[in-house]
């Protein structure tokens, strides 16, 4: 096995937001901190664990993100992946064996943001 040096120290970003946070806080953190950090770091691989505890109505997360907010967040991260990592490689929707239905009838809260690899 070959050992590989990785320049990934201090590259994890966390955005601890209080209950009640929504689009302004979450998308703001992504656009104002994650996007500039990605421009500096230029990641070759992005892993996204997209649990939906922050979706409006979820009692655990108590956030107020809507289906459209998840779609917009996914698009921003996919743009980072396209720019630096040759496109998205996958998405982990977190913890559920069956896709969660949105309240507006979609199969995934980020529908419209996903595209098939050609």
Backbone bond lengths (Angstrom), bond angles and torsions (degrees), N, CA, C in turn:
res aa  C-N    CA-C-N  psi(-1)  N-CA   C-N-CA  omega(-1)  CA-C   N-CA-C  phi
1 X - - - 1.441 - - 1.523 108.88 -
2 X 1.308 115.64 132.54 1.452 121.98 179.39 1.518 110.29 -89.87
3 X 1.287 115.97 135.51 1.462 120.47 178.47 1.534 109.43 -89.06
4 X 1.317 115.73 133.10 1.457 121.41 -177.44 1.521 109.11 -115.76
5 X 1.322 115.87 132.83 1.476 120.17 175.75 1.518 108.29 -84.48
6 X 1.286 115.74 134.21 1.456 121.09 -178.79 1.523 109.16 -119.92
7 X 1.347 116.06 134.36 1.460 120.36 178.26 1.527 109.80 -93.72
8 X 1.285 117.88 54.30 1.460 119.85 -173.23 1.523 114.25 -112.57
9 X 1.311 117.66 8.99 1.463 118.29 178.54 1.524 110.46 -62.95
10 X 1.311 114.77 140.03 1.467 122.40 177.44 1.529 112.38 58.13
11 X 1.333 116.83 37.17 1.460 119.49 178.70 1.525 113.03 -112.38
12 X 1.315 117.30 4.33 1.455 120.46 176.10 1.525 108.78 -83.72
13 X 1.321 115.96 133.85 1.459 120.19 178.98 1.523 108.39 -119.20
14 X 1.301 116.32 132.21 1.454 122.43 174.94 1.517 108.43 -123.56
15 X 1.309 115.79 143.14 1.453 121.40 179.24 1.530 108.23 -126.02
16 X 1.325 118.03 82.21 1.466 119.88 -179.67 1.534 109.95 -71.05
17 X 1.304 115.59 111.16 1.460 121.29 -177.22 1.527 109.47 -114.58
18 X 1.314 117.25 147.07 1.462 120.04 -177.66 1.531 112.31 -75.73
19 X 1.328 115.76 159.72 1.461 121.30 173.70 1.519 108.89 -52.73
20 X 1.320 115.80 144.11 1.455 120.48 -178.51 1.512 113.50 93.02
21 X 1.337 117.25 -8.06 1.465 120.12 178.79 1.525 109.49 -65.38
22 X 1.321 115.02 152.12 1.459 119.79 -178.54 1.510 111.74 -143.35
23 X 1.313 115.08 -150.97 1.463 122.89 -174.88 1.528 112.42 -52.24
24 X 1.325 116.86 -49.33 1.465 121.00 -176.00 1.526 110.90 -57.05
25 X 1.326 116.88 -47.69 1.466 120.53 -176.50 1.529 111.97 -73.19
26 X 1.325 116.75 -46.58 1.466 120.39 -174.29 1.528 111.33 -73.10
27 X 1.319 117.53 -52.28 1.469 119.79 179.04 1.526 110.16 -64.78
28 X 1.332 116.66 -34.41 1.466 120.24 176.07 1.514 112.04 -61.03
29 X 1.344 117.56 -43.17 1.463 120.73 178.58 1.522 110.93 -63.78
30 X 1.320 116.52 -40.25 1.469 120.50 -179.95 1.529 110.37 -67.26
31 X 1.314 116.57 -48.90 1.467 119.59 -176.54 1.528 113.07 -71.36
32 X 1.333 117.35 -36.05 1.467 120.60 -174.70 1.522 114.52 -91.68
33 X 1.328 118.19 -16.55 1.465 120.37 -179.16 1.530 112.35 -123.27
34 X 1.327 117.33 -50.29 1.465 119.82 -175.98 1.526 112.58 -69.02
35 X 1.322 117.16 -45.55 1.470 119.88 -178.92 1.529 111.28 -61.21
36 X 1.349 120.05 -49.22 1.466 119.26 176.98 1.528 112.87 -62.58
37 X 1.322 117.62 -36.03 1.476 120.29 177.98 1.523 110.31 -65.28
38 X 1.325 116.98 -39.06 1.468 120.60 178.43 1.525 110.97 -65.75
39 X 1.322 116.66 -37.36 1.471 119.78 176.89 1.523 111.06 -62.32
40 X 1.318 116.24 -36.82 1.468 120.56 179.61 1.525 111.52 -76.11
41 X 1.342 117.06 -45.36 1.460 121.67 -173.97 1.530 113.00 -81.93
42 X 1.328 117.66 -32.78 1.460 124.45 -178.39 1.538 111.54 54.94
43 X 1.326 117.40 67.83 1.465 121.06 -177.32 1.521 112.39 -63.79
44 X 1.313 115.81 142.15 1.457 120.91 177.20 1.518 111.74 -92.41
45 X 1.323 116.95 -14.54 1.458 122.64 179.10 1.522 108.55 -148.45
46 X 1.313 116.79 132.55 1.459 121.52 174.92 1.513 108.41 -116.51
47 X 1.317 116.56 129.89 1.457 122.65 174.77 1.519 107.31 -112.17
48 X 1.293 116.43 127.26 1.455 120.98 -177.36 1.524 108.67 -119.40
49 X 1.310 115.65 120.59 1.453 120.35 171.19 1.512 105.96 -107.31
50 X 1.310 115.33 102.33 1.458 120.85 -170.64 1.522 111.51 -105.33
51 X 1.306 116.29 72.53 1.453 118.96 173.59 1.515 109.40 -68.20
52 X 1.302 116.52 160.02 1.456 119.54 -176.39 1.523 112.44 -114.24
53 X 1.341 116.58 27.92 1.459 120.45 175.93 1.526 111.42 -65.87
54 X 1.330 116.77 -16.73 1.462 119.93 -178.71 1.528 111.65 -94.20
55 X 1.338 117.11 7.23 1.458 121.19 179.02 1.531 110.15 -75.26
56 X 1.292 116.15 143.92 1.457 121.26 179.62 1.533 109.48 -53.93
57 X 1.313 115.52 135.41 1.457 120.77 179.52 1.518 114.36 91.69
58 X 1.349 118.58 -10.75 1.461 120.21 178.69 1.525 108.03 -79.97
59 X 1.313 115.98 122.01 1.462 120.19 -175.46 1.520 113.03 -71.10
60 X 1.324 118.57 -25.51 1.455 121.31 -179.91 1.527 111.27 -71.53
61 X 1.319 116.74 -54.19 1.464 120.25 -175.89 1.516 114.33 -78.31
62 X 1.309 116.88 -34.13 1.464 123.21 -178.87 1.527 112.74 56.04
63 X 1.342 116.56 32.50 1.459 120.87 174.19 1.523 107.83 -95.61
64 X 1.319 116.82 -179.01 1.466 119.96 -176.36 1.528 112.57 -127.87
65 X 1.341 117.80 29.05 1.462 120.36 -179.09 1.520 111.16 -73.86
66 X 1.323 116.01 137.96 1.460 122.66 179.44 1.522 109.72 -99.44
67 X 1.333 115.43 174.28 1.459 120.09 176.51 1.531 111.01 -58.07
68 X 1.326 116.65 -41.39 1.468 120.32 178.97 1.524 111.33 -64.84
69 X 1.330 117.77 -36.39 1.459 120.78 177.53 1.526 110.60 -62.55
70 X 1.347 117.19 -42.44 1.471 120.08 177.79 1.521 110.91 -64.34
71 X 1.331 117.12 -39.59 1.464 120.22 177.52 1.526 110.54 -62.14
72 X 1.332 117.36 -43.45 1.461 120.92 -179.69 1.528 111.66 -67.03
73 X 1.326 117.14 -40.96 1.477 120.56 176.70 1.529 110.74 -62.16
74 X 1.327 116.03 -42.38 1.463 120.53 179.43 1.520 110.69 -62.99
75 X 1.325 116.72 -41.59 1.478 120.17 179.26 1.539 111.26 -61.48
76 X 1.333 117.38 -42.07 1.468 120.73 179.79 1.523 110.09 -61.43
77 X 1.325 117.06 -45.72 1.463 120.23 -178.82 1.528 110.53 -68.73
78 X 1.336 117.47 -36.13 1.469 119.89 176.72 1.526 110.93 -65.12
79 X 1.318 117.83 -34.69 1.469 120.50 176.28 1.529 110.56 -64.31
80 X 1.328 116.97 -39.19 1.470 120.57 175.18 1.525 109.33 -61.99
81 X 1.332 116.59 -46.17 1.471 120.87 -179.92 1.526 111.26 -61.72
82 X 1.331 117.08 -43.05 1.468 120.67 178.35 1.525 111.31 -61.63
83 X 1.309 115.84 -43.51 1.467 121.11 -175.14 1.526 113.33 -69.96
84 X 1.331 117.14 -37.76 1.457 120.10 -170.85 1.523 115.64 -117.73
85 X 1.326 118.05 -22.27 1.458 119.69 -170.90 1.522 113.11 -121.73
86 X 1.304 118.05 14.38 1.460 119.90 179.35 1.519 113.44 70.92
87 X 1.307 117.10 24.51 1.458 121.43 177.51 1.514 112.48 102.63
88 X 1.331 115.32 168.72 1.469 119.83 -179.93 1.517 111.57 -71.77
89 X 1.312 116.65 148.69 1.462 122.10 179.82 1.516 113.21 -110.53
90 X 1.313 116.86 -16.21 1.459 119.69 179.72 1.504 110.36 165.42
91 X 1.320 115.11 170.38 1.449 121.71 -178.91 1.514 107.98 -143.71
92 X 1.306 116.89 127.52 1.465 122.30 175.35 1.519 107.02 -100.32
93 X 1.320 115.45 113.94 1.461 119.77 -178.55 1.514 111.85 -81.67
94 X 1.301 118.37 6.30 1.444 123.05 170.90 1.512 116.41 71.12
95 X 1.296 116.79 119.91 1.435 127.24 162.08 1.511 122.67 61.40
96 X 1.275 120.94 -16.14 1.463 120.71 -177.38 1.514 110.49 -106.39
97 X 1.323 115.60 141.58 1.460 119.86 176.92 1.524 111.01 -81.35
98 X 1.311 117.21 -28.53 1.460 122.46 178.94 1.523 108.81 -109.92
99 X 1.334 118.32 141.36 1.466 119.15 177.02 1.524 110.38 -60.79
100 X 1.293 115.65 140.23 1.466 120.93 178.20 1.517 108.40 -79.31
101 X 1.312 116.44 133.57 1.467 119.92 175.58 1.520 108.89 -82.55
102 X 1.306 116.20 136.88 1.458 118.88 176.23 1.522 108.51 -78.66
103 X 1.290 116.21 163.07 1.463 120.20 179.87 1.519 111.93 -69.87
104 X 1.329 117.39 -15.66 1.465 118.69 179.28 1.523 111.21 -99.83
105 X 1.346 116.51 10.78 1.454 119.81 170.34 1.512 116.40 99.38
106 X 1.317 119.32 -1.57 1.456 120.43 179.92 1.518 111.89 -80.83
107 X 1.324 117.12 162.20 1.445 121.09 178.88 1.518 111.48 -79.45
108 X 1.309 118.45 -35.97 1.458 121.89 179.70 1.521 109.37 -129.84
109 X 1.323 117.02 140.03 1.456 118.91 178.61 1.526 113.74 -60.07
110 X 1.317 118.88 -21.35 1.467 119.81 -179.17 1.530 110.49 -105.23
111 X 1.330 116.73 28.72 1.469 118.39 -179.99 1.519 108.83 -59.26
112 X 1.298 116.11 147.77 1.450 120.67 -177.57 1.514 112.65 90.80
113 X 1.328 117.43 -17.64 1.462 120.23 179.33 1.526 110.69 -98.87
114 X 1.327 117.34 -15.90 1.464 121.56 -177.12 1.505 109.22 -90.66
115 X 1.306 116.51 141.57 1.468 120.64 173.94 1.512 108.58 -135.78
116 X 1.300 115.85 148.13 1.454 122.19 179.76 1.527 109.21 -75.29
117 X 1.346 116.77 145.36 1.459 119.98 172.50 1.519 107.84 -72.47
118 X 1.316 117.21 138.07 1.467 119.66 -179.24 1.501 111.09 -96.20
